[in-house]
Amino acid sequence: MRIGSIITDHDEGLEVFVRRRNTMTRLLAIAALGLSFVLPGAPAVAAPAAPARQLSDVIPAPVETRPDARGTFTLGPLTVIRTSPGSAAAWRVGRQLAQTLRSATGYPLPVLPVRSTPLPEIALVVGGADGRVGQEGYQLDVTRRGVTIRANTGAGLFAGTQTLRQLLPAQIEASDRQRVTWTVPGGRIVDYPRFAYRGAMLDLARHFHTVDEITAYVDLLSQYKINYLHLHLTDDQGWRIQIDSWPRLTAVGGGPGTGVDGAGPGFLTKADYRAVAAYAAARHITIVPEIDMPGHTNAAQSTYAELNCDGVAPPPRTDMAVGYSSLCIDDELTYRFVEDVIREVAEITPGPFLHIGGDEALATTDEDYRTFMERVLPLVAKYGKRASGWNEVMQVDPPTDVVAQFWGTGTTNADLAEAAARGNKVVMSPANKSYLDMKYDANTRLGLRWAGYIEVRDAYGWDPAHRVTGVGEDAILGVEAPLWSETLRTLDDIEYMAFPRLPAIAELGWSTAASHDWESFRTRLGAQAPRWRLQEVDFYPSPQVPWS
Ligand code: TNX
């Protein structure tokens, strides 16, 4: 068992105890506990010199850092995590931070929802931050006495704790713990995102990814202030989300042999999906479900013959071809099916968005595509969600609340520019920059290369607001890094393609355009490697990066 979990159980009681009787005596009891925990075996030797971390050694790059060399804080056995009294959001973030830091440091780090303490502390405070931090930003102050993170929301506090994690030494194995001093460089950070939407995408249709794999990815994403996870749930090969009114979608479309090249079965039950959404929400990540239509629908159409214009079910397909399937546009049954699916998916989705795909509908005529979208987009609104779709959806001049996800490789797109001018918002996922399933270079074992090779510098080297003519800063909702899974099966595969490019896209989504700087980024990226090794992230050791 890891020592962190023993402590967690132990001081759960203590925290409640202190909450009830908020007195100094109790705090001193905790201090004593901290000491008793650390004294046995604690060596008197100084820690070996580690490369000095700076306040700005963080990904994504913070908006403003003001180092103060006199302010170094050392986290120790007596440190407590203090949260704003009465704030459930701060308390939750405090508990999460405690869990992370306990397993790294071995210190008890009790979480105390009190106004002040005489002990060294990491304080999570609601309110009082710099006026610029908004709903997701934070202000982080480090002095000799402690660390204070101030924010207006739980999301802001959580973002601040992710920064704090990176400012501490990489977490280490229990056996090495005592050689490390847990210092945080002094000064102030004021930080907030450039864009509201900072996304990643997993494709569960081509190869299913389990709840454990998805939540493991969520953990990694949340460290880089990603706040949306788009799940591509259905495609020609497989159907990966339970729909009660059409039960064979998953019974057949999630069955054995439905992955590319006949790989394994799998789908999310509604309970699984809710669990994933709740796990993500606890890390301030919102799930965006995608049901791809009117193309990419062979899994549904090979299962239900009545979804085909000729009433004949095509054979199941597990090859990688695209663009051959289409729902039957003139058949009322199609819209009953689509409405059932949208209603059931909307019902289990806490977030605002429902993605209806709309890409590569090459087997649907333009006129049929318009007819289909004009009927389906209102259904998303009917069930209380905001529709998003791949950029093709902009061909039908949808209402301005519909979000376009740009996946092209070029720098012009007339439909998208016109939509932006009308007021539609755009999520930028240029395939030749942000597609995490593209190979790094000719030697990459996994991935595809239709949009070109994408090395780390390519993934980092663009500006979302200067990518497509006529689609400027005001039109950009944010960025997303999709990871299509034709060639990916395991979590290791996911990690290898996402790291180190995912942090590059995360930085483009969060950090200011003015902070964009390859030399700085590659240095900060290289410094992440010890963390990834400890977390067993199977990253690609790009030769472009000076890995620590
Ligand atoms: C294009 S991008 C697709 C997907 C493939 C992907 C592979 C997009 C909207 N459609 O169907 O999986 O390329 O890179």
Boltz pocket constraint, residues with backbone or C-beta under 6 A from the ligand:
constraints:
  - pocket:
      binder: B
      contacts: [[A, 322], [A, 359], [A, 360], [A, 390], [A, 407], [A, 435], [A, 437], [A, 448], [A, 484], [A, 485], [A, 486]]
      max_distance: 6.0
